[in-house]
């Protein structure tokens, strides 16, 4: 979601010296145990923040790739519209629109599980 995406980038800004409140860094810092040494705390903190940042980058890549696919679908619709007679352009455009809708529903129902399924064997 947008809220978690914002939290991930707050940690990056904090590491560059820009102070922001309610960051992923503060969440990871609160989870640290006092029984750990300073070096172990730093390693655990880095692992926590980098995991959160990786999740945000994955979400960005998914949105970026999906937008490229939909622009490709629009280009293919223009190609099909130019390859048919004028009276059939509306049918070709509707076919491509329904194809894009079916692909979106297919990804929602099946593809998401393949892309982000569980890590259990």
Biopython code that builds the backbone (N, CA, C, O; Angstrom):
import numpy as np
from Bio.PDB.StructureBuilder import StructureBuilder

atoms = [
    (1, "UNK", "N", (0.828, -1.184, 0.000)),
    (1, "UNK", "CA", (0.000, 0.000, 0.000)),
    (1, "UNK", "C", (0.877, 1.254, 0.000)),
    (1, "UNK", "O", (2.089, 1.176, 0.196)),
    (2, "UNK", "N", (0.255, 2.389, -0.219)),
    (2, "UNK", "CA", (0.986, 3.655, -0.291)),
    (2, "UNK", "C", (1.620, 3.988, 1.054)),
    (2, "UNK", "O", (2.728, 4.523, 1.098)),
    (3, "UNK", "N", (0.933, 3.678, 2.150)),
    (3, "UNK", "CA", (1.443, 4.018, 3.483)),
    (3, "UNK", "C", (2.751, 3.280, 3.768)),
    (3, "UNK", "O", (3.712, 3.896, 4.228)),
    (4, "UNK", "N", (2.805, 1.971, 3.503)),
    (4, "UNK", "CA", (4.035, 1.231, 3.763)),
    (4, "UNK", "C", (5.134, 1.628, 2.783)),
    (4, "UNK", "O", (6.316, 1.610, 3.125)),
    (5, "UNK", "N", (4.733, 1.990, 1.553)),
    (5, "UNK", "CA", (5.718, 2.444, 0.578)),
    (5, "UNK", "C", (6.380, 3.732, 1.067)),
    (5, "UNK", "O", (7.585, 3.915, 0.892)),
    (6, "UNK", "N", (5.596, 4.628, 1.681)),
    (6, "UNK", "CA", (6.116, 5.874, 2.219)),
    (6, "UNK", "C", (7.049, 5.611, 3.398)),
    (6, "UNK", "O", (8.074, 6.279, 3.532)),
    (7, "UNK", "N", (6.711, 4.656, 4.245)),
    (7, "UNK", "CA", (7.535, 4.351, 5.416)),
    (7, "UNK", "C", (8.911, 3.851, 4.993)),
    (7, "UNK", "O", (9.910, 4.176, 5.634)),
    (8, "UNK", "N", (8.972, 3.074, 3.932)),
    (8, "UNK", "CA", (10.260, 2.542, 3.478)),
    (8, "UNK", "C", (11.185, 3.664, 3.015)),
    (8, "UNK", "O", (12.387, 3.626, 3.278)),
    (9, "UNK", "N", (10.644, 4.635, 2.346)),
    (9, "UNK", "CA", (11.492, 5.709, 1.861)),
    (9, "UNK", "C", (11.865, 6.699, 2.965)),
    (9, "UNK", "O", (12.855, 7.419, 2.836)),
    (10, "UNK", "N", (11.087, 6.743, 4.045)),
    (10, "UNK", "CA", (11.462, 7.581, 5.180)),
    (10, "UNK", "C", (12.775, 7.100, 5.785)),
    (10, "UNK", "O", (13.589, 7.909, 6.229)),
    (11, "UNK", "N", (12.984, 5.778, 5.804)),
    (11, "UNK", "CA", (14.236, 5.240, 6.340)),
    (11, "UNK", "C", (15.429, 5.682, 5.497)),
    (11, "UNK", "O", (16.503, 5.953, 6.033)),
    (12, "UNK", "N", (15.245, 5.755, 4.196)),
    (12, "UNK", "CA", (16.324, 6.202, 3.315)),
    (12, "UNK", "C", (16.632, 7.673, 3.574)),
    (12, "UNK", "O", (17.799, 8.059, 3.638)),
    (13, "UNK", "N", (15.590, 8.500, 3.725)),
    (13, "UNK", "CA", (15.808, 9.913, 4.011)),
    (13, "UNK", "C", (16.500, 10.102, 5.352)),
    (13, "UNK", "O", (17.367, 10.965, 5.487)),
    (14, "UNK", "N", (16.122, 9.296, 6.351)),
    (14, "UNK", "CA", (16.732, 9.433, 7.669)),
    (14, "UNK", "C", (18.217, 9.101, 7.602)),
    (14, "UNK", "O", (19.038, 9.765, 8.235)),
    (15, "UNK", "N", (18.561, 8.063, 6.825)),
    (15, "UNK", "CA", (19.967, 7.675, 6.725)),
    (15, "UNK", "C", (20.805, 8.759, 6.043)),
    (15, "UNK", "O", (22.025, 8.795, 6.209)),
    (16, "UNK", "N", (20.156, 9.644, 5.274)),
    (16, "UNK", "CA", (20.880, 10.741, 4.626)),
    (16, "UNK", "C", (20.874, 12.009, 5.470)),
    (16, "UNK", "O", (21.360, 13.049, 5.025)),
    (17, "UNK", "N", (20.327, 11.937, 6.689)),
    (17, "UNK", "CA", (20.345, 13.079, 7.589)),
    (17, "UNK", "C", (19.080, 13.903, 7.574)),
    (17, "UNK", "O", (19.003, 14.909, 8.280)),
    (18, "UNK", "N", (18.068, 13.510, 6.786)),
    (18, "UNK", "CA", (16.805, 14.240, 6.738)),
    (18, "UNK", "C", (15.881, 13.611, 7.777)),
    (18, "UNK", "O", (15.526, 12.438, 7.657)),
    (19, "UNK", "N", (15.495, 14.364, 8.781)),
    (19, "UNK", "CA", (14.690, 13.831, 9.882)),
    (19, "UNK", "C", (13.218, 13.762, 9.482)),
    (19, "UNK", "O", (12.643, 14.741, 9.004)),
    (20, "UNK", "N", (12.620, 12.590, 9.686)),
    (20, "UNK", "CA", (11.203, 12.392, 9.455)),
    (20, "UNK", "C", (10.669, 11.547, 10.612)),
    (20, "UNK", "O", (11.427, 10.782, 11.209)),
    (21, "UNK", "N", (9.404, 11.667, 10.933)),
    (21, "UNK", "CA", (8.854, 10.923, 12.058)),
    (21, "UNK", "C", (8.204, 9.633, 11.578)),
    (21, "UNK", "O", (7.880, 9.488, 10.399)),
    (22, "UNK", "N", (8.018, 8.698, 12.506)),
    (22, "UNK", "CA", (7.335, 7.433, 12.257)),
    (22, "UNK", "C", (7.965, 6.660, 11.101)),
    (22, "UNK", "O", (7.273, 6.270, 10.161)),
    (23, "UNK", "N", (9.261, 6.443, 11.171)),
    (23, "UNK", "CA", (9.961, 5.782, 10.078)),
    (23, "UNK", "C", (10.122, 4.290, 10.326)),
    (23, "UNK", "O", (9.919, 3.795, 11.435)),
    (24, "UNK", "N", (10.483, 3.609, 9.288)),
    (24, "UNK", "CA", (10.793, 2.191, 9.391)),
    (24, "UNK", "C", (12.002, 1.988, 10.288)),
    (24, "UNK", "O", (12.097, 0.986, 10.998)),
    (25, "UNK", "N", (12.917, 2.931, 10.257)),
    (25, "UNK", "CA", (14.095, 2.866, 11.114)),
    (25, "UNK", "C", (13.696, 2.847, 12.585)),
    (25, "UNK", "O", (14.220, 2.050, 13.362)),
    (26, "UNK", "N", (12.769, 3.723, 12.969)),
    (26, "UNK", "CA", (12.325, 3.778, 14.360)),
    (26, "UNK", "C", (11.619, 2.489, 14.756)),
    (26, "UNK", "O", (11.767, 2.025, 15.887)),
    (27, "UNK", "N", (10.850, 1.905, 13.836)),
    (27, "UNK", "CA", (10.179, 0.634, 14.108)),
    (27, "UNK", "C", (11.211, -0.475, 14.335)),
    (27, "UNK", "O", (11.083, -1.265, 15.270)),
    (28, "UNK", "N", (12.220, -0.528, 13.485)),
    (28, "UNK", "CA", (13.273, -1.541, 13.638)),
    (28, "UNK", "C", (14.077, -1.306, 14.916)),
    (28, "UNK", "O", (14.478, -2.259, 15.583)),
    (29, "UNK", "N", (14.308, -0.056, 15.251)),
    (29, "UNK", "CA", (15.056, 0.286, 16.446)),
    (29, "UNK", "C", (14.307, -0.143, 17.699)),
    (29, "UNK", "O", (14.928, -0.567, 18.674)),
    (30, "UNK", "N", (12.986, -0.038, 17.686)),
    (30, "UNK", "CA", (12.185, -0.437, 18.842)),
    (30, "UNK", "C", (12.201, -1.945, 19.055)),
    (30, "UNK", "O", (12.013, -2.411, 20.179)),
    (31, "UNK", "N", (12.423, -2.714, 17.991)),
    (31, "UNK", "CA", (12.427, -4.175, 18.096)),
    (31, "UNK", "C", (13.746, -4.750, 18.584)),
    (31, "UNK", "O", (13.831, -5.955, 18.822)),
    (32, "UNK", "N", (14.773, -3.933, 18.741)),
    (32, "UNK", "CA", (16.081, -4.442, 19.154)),
    (32, "UNK", "C", (16.069, -4.868, 20.618)),
    (32, "UNK", "O", (15.405, -4.255, 21.454)),
    (33, "UNK", "N", (16.812, -5.922, 20.907)),
    (33, "UNK", "CA", (16.937, -6.412, 22.279)),
    (33, "UNK", "C", (18.105, -5.710, 22.962)),
    (33, "UNK", "O", (19.129, -5.441, 22.333)),
    (34, "UNK", "N", (17.946, -5.412, 24.259)),
    (34, "UNK", "CA", (19.015, -4.760, 25.015)),
    (34, "UNK", "C", (20.155, -5.724, 25.346)),
    (34, "UNK", "O", (21.247, -5.289, 25.711)),
    (35, "UNK", "N", (19.907, -7.035, 25.220)),
    (35, "UNK", "CA", (20.923, -8.023, 25.564)),
    (35, "UNK", "C", (22.000, -8.154, 24.493)),
    (35, "UNK", "O", (23.023, -8.799, 24.727)),
    (36, "UNK", "N", (21.790, -7.556, 23.327)),
    (36, "UNK", "CA", (22.745, -7.681, 22.233)),
    (36, "UNK", "C", (23.879, -6.669, 22.384)),
    (36, "UNK", "O", (23.716, -5.615, 22.998)),
    (37, "UNK", "N", (25.026, -7.016, 21.811)),
    (37, "UNK", "CA", (26.142, -6.069, 21.801)),
    (37, "UNK", "C", (25.857, -4.978, 20.767)),
    (37, "UNK", "O", (24.925, -5.095, 19.971)),
    (38, "UNK", "N", (26.660, -3.929, 20.786)),
    (38, "UNK", "CA", (26.461, -2.799, 19.866)),
    (38, "UNK", "C", (26.587, -3.238, 18.411)),
    (38, "UNK", "O", (25.809, -2.795, 17.565)),
    (39, "UNK", "N", (27.563, -4.108, 18.104)),
    (39, "UNK", "CA", (27.744, -4.587, 16.730)),
    (39, "UNK", "C", (26.574, -5.454, 16.287)),
    (39, "UNK", "O", (26.119, -5.350, 15.148)),
    (40, "UNK", "N", (26.081, -6.314, 17.188)),
    (40, "UNK", "CA", (24.945, -7.169, 16.839)),
    (40, "UNK", "C", (23.685, -6.342, 16.620)),
    (40, "UNK", "O", (22.883, -6.635, 15.734)),
    (41, "UNK", "N", (23.519, -5.296, 17.444)),
    (41, "UNK", "CA", (22.369, -4.411, 17.256)),
    (41, "UNK", "C", (22.433, -3.726, 15.896)),
    (41, "UNK", "O", (21.427, -3.618, 15.195)),
    (42, "UNK", "N", (23.636, -3.264, 15.528)),
    (42, "UNK", "CA", (23.780, -2.575, 14.241)),
    (42, "UNK", "C", (23.492, -3.531, 13.083)),
    (42, "UNK", "O", (22.825, -3.138, 12.126)),
    (43, "UNK", "N", (23.970, -4.761, 13.143)),
    (43, "UNK", "CA", (23.713, -5.729, 12.074)),
    (43, "UNK", "C", (22.233, -6.067, 11.986)),
    (43, "UNK", "O", (21.683, -6.179, 10.891)),
    (44, "UNK", "N", (21.583, -6.230, 13.142)),
    (44, "UNK", "CA", (20.163, -6.546, 13.143)),
    (44, "UNK", "C", (19.345, -5.359, 12.606)),
    (44, "UNK", "O", (18.356, -5.558, 11.901)),
    (45, "UNK", "N", (19.748, -4.154, 12.932)),
    (45, "UNK", "CA", (19.072, -2.959, 12.452)),
    (45, "UNK", "C", (19.217, -2.806, 10.935)),
    (45, "UNK", "O", (18.252, -2.484, 10.241)),
    (46, "UNK", "N", (20.414, -3.038, 10.437)),
    (46, "UNK", "CA", (20.649, -2.956, 8.992)),
    (46, "UNK", "C", (19.828, -4.002, 8.253)),
    (46, "UNK", "O", (19.259, -3.713, 7.200)),
    (47, "UNK", "N", (19.760, -5.224, 8.798)),
    (47, "UNK", "CA", (18.984, -6.288, 8.166)),
    (47, "UNK", "C", (17.497, -5.936, 8.134)),
    (47, "UNK", "O", (16.817, -6.184, 7.139)),
    (48, "UNK", "N", (17.000, -5.360, 9.222)),
    (48, "UNK", "CA", (15.579, -4.992, 9.293)),
    (48, "UNK", "C", (15.247, -3.888, 8.292)),
    (48, "UNK", "O", (14.266, -3.998, 7.557)),
    (49, "UNK", "N", (16.044, -2.837, 8.255)),
    (49, "UNK", "CA", (15.772, -1.710, 7.354)),
    (49, "UNK", "C", (15.938, -2.125, 5.900)),
    (49, "UNK", "O", (15.154, -1.704, 5.049)),
    (50, "UNK", "N", (16.945, -2.945, 5.597)),
    (50, "UNK", "CA", (17.141, -3.358, 4.208)),
    (50, "UNK", "C", (16.015, -4.267, 3.739)),
    (50, "UNK", "O", (15.651, -4.233, 2.563)),
    (51, "UNK", "N", (15.454, -5.078, 4.627)),
    (51, "UNK", "CA", (14.305, -5.909, 4.267)),
    (51, "UNK", "C", (13.104, -5.037, 3.948)),
    (51, "UNK", "O", (12.392, -5.287, 2.976)),
    (52, "UNK", "N", (12.876, -4.015, 4.763)),
    (52, "UNK", "CA", (11.767, -3.102, 4.506)),
    (52, "UNK", "C", (11.965, -2.351, 3.193)),
    (52, "UNK", "O", (11.010, -2.160, 2.441)),
    (53, "UNK", "N", (13.178, -1.929, 2.914)),
    (53, "UNK", "CA", (13.459, -1.211, 1.677)),
    (53, "UNK", "C", (13.280, -2.119, 0.467)),
    (53, "UNK", "O", (12.788, -1.682, -0.574)),
    (54, "UNK", "N", (13.679, -3.385, 0.601)),
    (54, "UNK", "CA", (13.515, -4.333, -0.505)),
    (54, "UNK", "C", (12.037, -4.547, -0.830)),
    (54, "UNK", "O", (11.676, -4.705, -1.997)),
    (55, "UNK", "N", (11.194, -4.551, 0.179)),
    (55, "UNK", "CA", (9.758, -4.685, -0.048)),
    (55, "UNK", "C", (9.222, -3.494, -0.839)),
    (55, "UNK", "O", (8.403, -3.667, -1.741)),
    (56, "UNK", "N", (9.674, -2.299, -0.510)),
    (56, "UNK", "CA", (9.250, -1.106, -1.243)),
    (56, "UNK", "C", (9.725, -1.104, -2.676)),
    (56, "UNK", "O", (8.986, -0.701, -3.574)),
    (57, "UNK", "N", (10.946, -1.548, -2.905)),
    (57, "UNK", "CA", (11.482, -1.616, -4.265)),
    (57, "UNK", "C", (10.724, -2.654, -5.080)),
    (57, "UNK", "O", (10.467, -2.443, -6.266)),
    (58, "UNK", "N", (10.364, -3.775, -4.458)),
    (58, "UNK", "CA", (9.571, -4.790, -5.155)),
    (58, "UNK", "C", (8.212, -4.239, -5.579)),
    (58, "UNK", "O", (7.752, -4.499, -6.691)),
    (59, "UNK", "N", (7.572, -3.481, -4.697)),
    (59, "UNK", "CA", (6.272, -2.898, -5.029)),
    (59, "UNK", "C", (6.412, -1.894, -6.175)),
    (59, "UNK", "O", (5.578, -1.869, -7.079)),
    (60, "UNK", "N", (7.455, -1.072, -6.144)),
    (60, "UNK", "CA", (7.685, -0.109, -7.224)),
    (60, "UNK", "C", (7.903, -0.832, -8.550)),
    (60, "UNK", "O", (7.337, -0.433, -9.568)),
    (61, "UNK", "N", (8.717, -1.892, -8.553)),
    (61, "UNK", "CA", (8.995, -2.618, -9.789)),
    (61, "UNK", "C", (7.731, -3.251, -10.345)),
    (61, "UNK", "O", (7.533, -3.267, -11.560)),
    (62, "UNK", "N", (6.867, -3.775, -9.472)),
    (62, "UNK", "CA", (5.622, -4.384, -9.929)),
    (62, "UNK", "C", (4.736, -3.348, -10.609)),
    (62, "UNK", "O", (4.164, -3.624, -11.664)),
    (63, "UNK", "N", (4.615, -2.165, -10.025)),
    (63, "UNK", "CA", (3.790, -1.106, -10.608)),
    (63, "UNK", "C", (4.393, -0.625, -11.927)),
    (63, "UNK", "O", (3.670, -0.399, -12.898)),
    (64, "UNK", "N", (5.710, -0.468, -11.962)),
    (64, "UNK", "CA", (6.383, -0.015, -13.180)),
    (64, "UNK", "C", (6.208, -1.028, -14.316)),
    (64, "UNK", "O", (5.887, -0.646, -15.441)),
    (65, "UNK", "N", (6.417, -2.303, -14.028)),
    (65, "UNK", "CA", (6.282, -3.342, -15.052)),
    (65, "UNK", "C", (4.841, -3.452, -15.541)),
    (65, "UNK", "O", (4.602, -3.657, -16.731)),
    (66, "UNK", "N", (3.886, -3.316, -14.633)),
    (66, "UNK", "CA", (2.478, -3.383, -15.028)),
    (66, "UNK", "C", (2.114, -2.219, -15.945)),
    (66, "UNK", "O", (1.356, -2.393, -16.899)),
    (67, "UNK", "N", (2.651, -1.032, -15.660)),
    (67, "UNK", "CA", (2.352, 0.105, -16.540)),
    (67, "UNK", "C", (2.955, -0.094, -17.923)),
    (67, "UNK", "O", (2.351, 0.298, -18.922)),
    (68, "UNK", "N", (4.137, -0.698, -17.994)),
    (68, "UNK", "CA", (4.716, -0.987, -19.310)),
    (68, "UNK", "C", (3.872, -1.982, -20.092)),
    (68, "UNK", "O", (3.707, -1.838, -21.304)),
    (69, "UNK", "N", (3.340, -2.984, -19.417)),
    (69, "UNK", "CA", (2.500, -3.980, -20.084)),
    (69, "UNK", "C", (1.220, -3.332, -20.611)),
    (69, "UNK", "O", (0.789, -3.636, -21.723)),
    (70, "UNK", "N", (0.612, -2.445, -19.828)),
    (70, "UNK", "CA", (-0.623, -1.822, -20.293)),
    (70, "UNK", "C", (-0.360, -0.832, -21.426)),
    (70, "UNK", "O", (-1.203, -0.693, -22.312)),
    (71, "UNK", "N", (0.768, -0.147, -21.427)),
    (71, "UNK", "CA", (1.105, 0.707, -22.576)),
    (71, "UNK", "C", (1.383, -0.145, -23.812)),
    (71, "UNK", "O", (1.059, 0.262, -24.928)),
    (72, "UNK", "N", (1.973, -1.310, -23.626)),
    (72, "UNK", "CA", (2.195, -2.219, -24.735)),
    (72, "UNK", "C", (0.853, -2.686, -25.302)),
    (72, "UNK", "O", (0.693, -2.801, -26.517)),
    (73, "UNK", "N", (-0.101, -2.952, -24.421)),
    (73, "UNK", "CA", (-1.432, -3.373, -24.858)),
    (73, "UNK", "C", (-2.102, -2.259, -25.668)),
    (73, "UNK", "O", (-2.775, -2.535, -26.662)),
    (74, "UNK", "N", (-1.922, -1.007, -25.249)),
    (74, "UNK", "CA", (-2.500, 0.116, -26.007)),
    (74, "UNK", "C", (-1.843, 0.228, -27.384)),
    (74, "UNK", "O", (-2.524, 0.512, -28.369)),
    (75, "UNK", "N", (-0.543, 0.010, -27.462)),
    (75, "UNK", "CA", (0.139, 0.041, -28.752)),
    (75, "UNK", "C", (-0.333, -1.068, -29.672)),
    (75, "UNK", "O", (-0.483, -0.867, -30.878)),
    (76, "UNK", "N", (-0.566, -2.237, -29.100)),
    (76, "UNK", "CA", (-1.073, -3.344, -29.901)),
    (76, "UNK", "C", (-2.489, -3.057, -30.390)),
    (76, "UNK", "O", (-2.856, -3.460, -31.493)),
    (77, "UNK", "N", (-3.284, -2.366, -29.579)),
    (77, "UNK", "CA", (-4.633, -1.978, -30.018)),
    (77, "UNK", "C", (-4.559, -1.038, -31.217)),
    (77, "UNK", "O", (-5.360, -1.151, -32.145)),
    (78, "UNK", "N", (-3.606, -0.113, -31.202)),
    (78, "UNK", "CA", (-3.445, 0.803, -32.337)),
    (78, "UNK", "C", (-3.000, 0.042, -33.591)),
    (78, "UNK", "O", (-3.441, 0.347, -34.699)),
    (79, "UNK", "N", (-2.125, -0.948, -33.406)),
    (79, "UNK", "CA", (-1.686, -1.771, -34.530)),
    (79, "UNK", "C", (-2.861, -2.529, -35.140)),
    (79, "UNK", "O", (-3.009, -2.577, -36.361)),
    (80, "UNK", "N", (-3.691, -3.117, -34.289)),
    (80, "UNK", "CA", (-4.859, -3.852, -34.782)),
    (80, "UNK", "C", (-5.859, -2.916, -35.454)),
    (80, "UNK", "O", (-6.465, -3.280, -36.461)),
    (81, "UNK", "N", (-6.037, -1.719, -34.908)),
    (81, "UNK", "CA", (-6.980, -0.762, -35.497)),
    (81, "UNK", "C", (-6.510, -0.315, -36.878)),
    (81, "UNK", "O", (-7.331, -0.042, -37.754)),
    (82, "UNK", "N", (-5.212, -0.239, -37.076)),
    (82, "UNK", "CA", (-4.694, 0.156, -38.381)),
    (82, "UNK", "C", (-4.701, -0.965, -39.397)),
    (82, "UNK", "O", (-4.572, -0.721, -40.597)),
    (83, "UNK", "N", (-4.850, -2.197, -38.925)),
    (83, "UNK", "CA", (-4.801, -3.345, -39.834)),
    (83, "UNK", "C", (-6.177, -3.791, -40.310)),
    (83, "UNK", "O", (-6.270, -4.688, -41.148)),
    (84, "UNK", "N", (-7.246, -3.191, -39.799)),
    (84, "UNK", "CA", (-8.595, -3.610, -40.197)),
    (84, "UNK", "C", (-9.277, -2.474, -40.961)),
    (84, "UNK", "O", (-8.793, -1.342, -40.980)),
    (85, "UNK", "N", (-10.398, -2.794, -41.581)),
    (85, "UNK", "CA", (-11.171, -1.782, -42.292)),
    (85, "UNK", "C", (-11.795, -0.804, -41.297)),
    (85, "UNK", "O", (-11.927, -1.113, -40.113)),
    (86, "UNK", "N", (-12.170, 0.357, -41.779)),
    (86, "UNK", "CA", (-12.708, 1.418, -40.923)),
    (86, "UNK", "C", (-13.953, 0.966, -40.162)),
    (86, "UNK", "O", (-14.140, 1.332, -39.002)),
    (87, "UNK", "N", (-14.793, 0.183, -40.803)),
    (87, "UNK", "CA", (-16.020, -0.249, -40.142)),
    (87, "UNK", "C", (-15.757, -1.236, -38.997)),
    (87, "UNK", "O", (-16.637, -1.438, -38.160)),
    (88, "UNK", "N", (-14.577, -1.853, -38.940)),
    (88, "UNK", "CA", (-14.270, -2.848, -37.913)),
    (88, "UNK", "C", (-13.336, -2.325, -36.813)),
    (88, "UNK", "O", (-12.934, -3.088, -35.936)),
    (89, "UNK", "N", (-12.992, -1.040, -36.853)),
    (89, "UNK", "CA", (-12.062, -0.489, -35.861)),
    (89, "UNK", "C", (-12.653, -0.580, -34.465)),
    (89, "UNK", "O", (-11.955, -0.925, -33.512)),
    (90, "UNK", "N", (-13.945, -0.271, -34.343)),
    (90, "UNK", "CA", (-14.574, -0.294, -33.025)),
    (90, "UNK", "C", (-14.541, -1.711, -32.436)),
    (90, "UNK", "O", (-14.296, -1.872, -31.240)),
    (91, "UNK", "N", (-14.779, -2.721, -33.244)),
    (91, "UNK", "CA", (-14.731, -4.102, -32.764)),
    (91, "UNK", "C", (-13.314, -4.500, -32.354)),
    (91, "UNK", "O", (-13.131, -5.198, -31.356)),
    (92, "UNK", "N", (-12.320, -4.065, -33.110)),
    (92, "UNK", "CA", (-10.930, -4.380, -32.779)),
    (92, "UNK", "C", (-10.518, -3.725, -31.460)),
    (92, "UNK", "O", (-9.825, -4.334, -30.646)),
    (93, "UNK", "N", (-10.953, -2.475, -31.259)),
    (93, "UNK", "CA", (-10.626, -1.782, -30.010)),
    (93, "UNK", "C", (-11.310, -2.442, -28.814)),
    (93, "UNK", "O", (-10.710, -2.567, -27.747)),
    (94, "UNK", "N", (-12.562, -2.864, -28.987)),
    (94, "UNK", "CA", (-13.271, -3.539, -27.908)),
    (94, "UNK", "C", (-12.607, -4.872, -27.581)),
    (94, "UNK", "O", (-12.493, -5.240, -26.412)),
    (95, "UNK", "N", (-12.173, -5.590, -28.604)),
    (95, "UNK", "CA", (-11.477, -6.858, -28.377)),
    (95, "UNK", "C", (-10.213, -6.648, -27.567)),
    (95, "UNK", "O", (-9.928, -7.428, -26.659)),
    (96, "UNK", "N", (-9.449, -5.610, -27.877)),
    (96, "UNK", "CA", (-8.220, -5.336, -27.136)),
    (96, "UNK", "C", (-8.505, -4.851, -25.719)),
    (96, "UNK", "O", (-7.749, -5.172, -24.802)),
    (97, "UNK", "N", (-9.577, -4.085, -25.518)),
    (97, "UNK", "CA", (-9.949, -3.651, -24.178)),
    (97, "UNK", "C", (-10.349, -4.847, -23.321)),
    (97, "UNK", "O", (-9.940, -4.949, -22.164)),
    (98, "UNK", "N", (-11.141, -5.745, -23.883)),
    (98, "UNK", "CA", (-11.546, -6.943, -23.144)),
    (98, "UNK", "C", (-10.352, -7.852, -22.865)),
    (98, "UNK", "O", (-10.300, -8.511, -21.827)),
    (99, "UNK", "N", (-9.400, -7.888, -23.785)),
    (99, "UNK", "CA", (-8.185, -8.668, -23.571)),
    (99, "UNK", "C", (-7.383, -8.117, -22.386)),
    (99, "UNK", "O", (-6.873, -8.883, -21.569)),
    (100, "UNK", "N", (-7.275, -6.791, -22.299)),
    (100, "UNK", "CA", (-6.552, -6.175, -21.182)),
    (100, "UNK", "C", (-7.284, -6.410, -19.863)),
    (100, "UNK", "O", (-6.648, -6.661, -18.839)),
    (101, "UNK", "N", (-8.602, -6.332, -19.880)),
    (101, "UNK", "CA", (-9.382, -6.591, -18.659)),
    (101, "UNK", "C", (-9.249, -8.042, -18.213)),
    (101, "UNK", "O", (-9.102, -8.318, -17.022)),
    (102, "UNK", "N", (-9.300, -8.969, -19.166)),
    (102, "UNK", "CA", (-9.147, -10.381, -18.826)),
    (102, "UNK", "C", (-7.750, -10.662, -18.275)),
    (102, "UNK", "O", (-7.598, -11.467, -17.356)),
    (103, "UNK", "N", (-6.741, -10.012, -18.825)),
    (103, "UNK", "CA", (-5.375, -10.201, -18.323)),
    (103, "UNK", "C", (-5.239, -9.669, -16.898)),
    (103, "UNK", "O", (-4.578, -10.291, -16.066)),
    (104, "UNK", "N", (-5.859, -8.523, -16.611)),
    (104, "UNK", "CA", (-5.805, -7.961, -15.260)),
    (104, "UNK", "C", (-6.514, -8.875, -14.265)),
    (104, "UNK", "O", (-6.008, -9.108, -13.167)),
    (105, "UNK", "N", (-7.669, -9.388, -14.638)),
    (105, "UNK", "CA", (-8.383, -10.314, -13.753)),
    (105, "UNK", "C", (-7.622, -11.623, -13.585)),
    (105, "UNK", "O", (-7.612, -12.204, -12.500)),
    (106, "UNK", "N", (-6.987, -12.084, -14.651)),
    (106, "UNK", "CA", (-6.187, -13.306, -14.560)),
    (106, "UNK", "C", (-4.994, -13.148, -13.638)),
    (106, "UNK", "O", (-4.670, -14.056, -12.872)),
    (107, "UNK", "N", (-4.334, -11.992, -13.709)),
    (107, "UNK", "CA", (-3.219, -11.756, -12.802)),
    (107, "UNK", "C", (-3.712, -11.661, -11.371)),
    (107, "UNK", "O", (-3.074, -12.184, -10.456)),
    (108, "UNK", "N", (-4.849, -10.993, -11.168)),
    (108, "UNK", "CA", (-5.387, -10.851, -9.820)),
    (108, "UNK", "C", (-5.753, -12.201, -9.226)),
    (108, "UNK", "O", (-5.518, -12.440, -8.042)),
    (109, "UNK", "N", (-6.331, -13.093, -10.040)),
    (109, "UNK", "CA", (-6.802, -14.369, -9.504)),
    (109, "UNK", "C", (-5.722, -15.451, -9.456)),
    (109, "UNK", "O", (-5.746, -16.290, -8.555)),
    (110, "UNK", "N", (-4.782, -15.457, -10.396)),
    (110, "UNK", "CA", (-3.797, -16.541, -10.457)),
    (110, "UNK", "C", (-2.363, -16.024, -10.412)),
    (110, "UNK", "O", (-1.539, -16.566, -9.676)),
    (111, "UNK", "N", (-2.057, -15.008, -11.171)),
    (111, "UNK", "CA", (-0.675, -14.560, -11.333)),
    (111, "UNK", "C", (-0.042, -14.019, -10.076)),
    (111, "UNK", "O", (1.160, -14.194, -9.877)),
    (112, "UNK", "N", (-0.806, -13.367, -9.221)),
    (112, "UNK", "CA", (-0.255, -12.800, -7.989)),
    (112, "UNK", "C", (0.308, -13.913, -7.098)),
    (112, "UNK", "O", (1.336, -13.732, -6.444)),
    (113, "UNK", "N", (-0.366, -15.050, -7.079)),
    (113, "UNK", "CA", (0.116, -16.173, -6.269)),
    (113, "UNK", "C", (1.445, -16.700, -6.782)),
    (113, "UNK", "O", (2.299, -17.099, -5.990)),
    (114, "UNK", "N", (1.628, -16.707, -8.073)),
    (114, "UNK", "CA", (2.919, -17.150, -8.623)),
    (114, "UNK", "C", (4.013, -16.120, -8.386)),
    (114, "UNK", "O", (5.164, -16.478, -8.134)),
    (115, "UNK", "N", (3.660, -14.842, -8.467)),
    (115, "UNK", "CA", (4.650, -13.795, -8.294)),
    (115, "UNK", "C", (5.060, -13.617, -6.838)),
    (115, "UNK", "O", (6.242, -13.416, -6.557)),
    (116, "UNK", "N", (4.122, -13.685, -5.912)),
    (116, "UNK", "CA", (4.401, -13.400, -4.510)),
    (116, "UNK", "C", (3.919, -14.499, -3.592)),
    (116, "UNK", "O", (3.505, -14.223, -2.466)),
    (117, "UNK", "N", (3.965, -15.747, -4.050)),
    (117, "UNK", "CA", (3.512, -16.867, -3.245)),
    (117, "UNK", "C", (4.400, -17.081, -2.027)),
    (117, "UNK", "O", (5.459, -16.469, -1.889)),
    (118, "UNK", "N", (3.944, -17.958, -1.155)),
    (118, "UNK", "CA", (4.673, -18.247, 0.068)),
    (118, "UNK", "C", (6.008, -18.917, -0.203)),
    (118, "UNK", "O", (6.245, -19.441, -1.291)),
    (119, "UNK", "N", (6.868, -18.895, 0.790)),
    (119, "UNK", "CA", (8.205, -19.462, 0.626)),
    (119, "UNK", "C", (8.305, -20.873, 1.187)),
    (119, "UNK", "O", (9.394, -21.448, 1.203)),
    (120, "UNK", "N", (7.200, -21.442, 1.646)),
    (120, "UNK", "CA", (7.236, -22.809, 2.163)),
    (120, "UNK", "C", (7.397, -23.815, 1.035)),
    (120, "UNK", "O", (6.892, -23.588, -0.065)),
    (121, "UNK", "N", (8.086, -24.917, 1.282)),
    (121, "UNK", "CA", (8.281, -25.925, 0.214)),
    (121, "UNK", "C", (7.038, -26.676, -0.139)),
    (121, "UNK", "O", (7.068, -27.543, -1.013)),
]
sb = StructureBuilder()
sb.init_structure("model")
sb.init_model(0)
sb.init_chain("A")
sb.init_seg("    ")
for serial, (resi, resn, name, xyz) in enumerate(atoms, 1):
    if name == "N":
        sb.init_residue(resn, " ", resi, " ")
    sb.init_atom(name, np.array(xyz, "f"), 0.0, 1.0, " ", f" {name:<3s}", serial, name[0])
structure = sb.get_structure()
